[in-house]
Amino acid sequence: MKQRIEELVEKLKSDKELQEGFLKDPIPTLEKLLGVDLPEEQLKQIAEGVKAKINLDKAGDFIGGLLGKK
């Protein structure tokens, strides 16, 4: 599932419209990206994983920026 989450994050990063859709209503956006109908509980878990990965990436970018400015 980790690899799938990373793939979804990359798709979201590359498409501003998908990002906005994910922020507004993550479950339908994930269904659209995945192209399969999964139980809502699984979609919620994937959505949380995607959100966590995005937040980690943002934190890494921020820290990298701080370290690069030394």
C-alpha positions as CSV (number, residue, x, y, z in Angstrom):
1,M,0.0,0.0,0.0
2,K,2.9,2.3,0.7
3,Q,4.0,2.3,-3.0
4,R,0.4,3.0,-4.1
5,I,0.2,6.0,-1.7
6,E,3.4,7.4,-3.1
7,E,2.0,7.0,-6.7
8,L,-1.1,8.9,-5.7
9,V,0.9,11.6,-4.0
10,E,2.9,12.1,-7.2
11,K,-0.3,12.3,-9.3
12,L,-1.7,14.9,-6.9
13,K,1.5,16.9,-6.9
14,S,1.5,17.1,-10.7
15,D,-2.2,18.1,-11.1
16,K,-3.5,21.3,-9.4
17,E,-7.1,20.4,-10.1
18,L,-6.7,17.0,-8.4
19,Q,-5.0,18.6,-5.5
20,E,-8.0,20.9,-5.0
21,G,-10.4,18.0,-5.4
22,F,-8.5,16.0,-2.8
23,L,-8.4,18.9,-0.3
24,K,-12.2,19.5,-0.7
25,D,-13.4,15.9,-0.9
26,P,-10.6,13.2,-0.7
27,I,-12.7,10.0,-1.0
28,P,-14.3,10.7,-4.5
29,T,-10.9,12.1,-5.7
30,L,-9.2,8.9,-4.7
31,E,-11.9,6.8,-6.3
32,K,-11.3,8.7,-9.5
33,L,-7.5,8.3,-9.3
34,L,-7.6,4.6,-8.4
35,G,-10.3,3.7,-11.0
36,V,-11.7,1.1,-8.7
37,D,-14.6,1.0,-6.2
38,L,-13.2,0.2,-2.8
39,P,-15.0,0.1,0.6
40,E,-15.1,3.5,2.2
41,E,-13.0,2.3,5.1
42,Q,-10.1,1.4,2.8
43,L,-10.4,4.7,1.0
44,K,-10.3,6.5,4.3
45,Q,-7.1,4.7,5.2
46,I,-5.5,5.5,1.9
47,A,-6.6,9.2,2.2
48,E,-4.9,9.4,5.6
49,G,-1.8,7.8,4.2
50,V,-1.7,10.3,1.3
51,K,-2.3,13.2,3.7
52,A,0.5,12.0,5.9
53,K,2.9,11.6,3.0
54,I,2.1,15.1,1.6
55,N,2.7,16.6,5.1
56,L,6.0,14.7,5.4
57,D,7.1,15.9,2.0
58,K,6.2,19.5,2.9
59,A,8.1,19.3,6.1
60,G,11.1,17.8,4.3
61,D,11.0,20.6,1.8
62,F,10.8,23.2,4.5
63,I,13.7,21.7,6.5
64,G,15.8,21.3,3.4
65,G,15.2,25.0,2.6
66,L,16.3,25.9,6.1
67,L,19.4,23.8,5.9
68,G,20.3,25.1,2.4
69,K,20.3,28.7,3.7
70,K,23.1,28.2,6.2
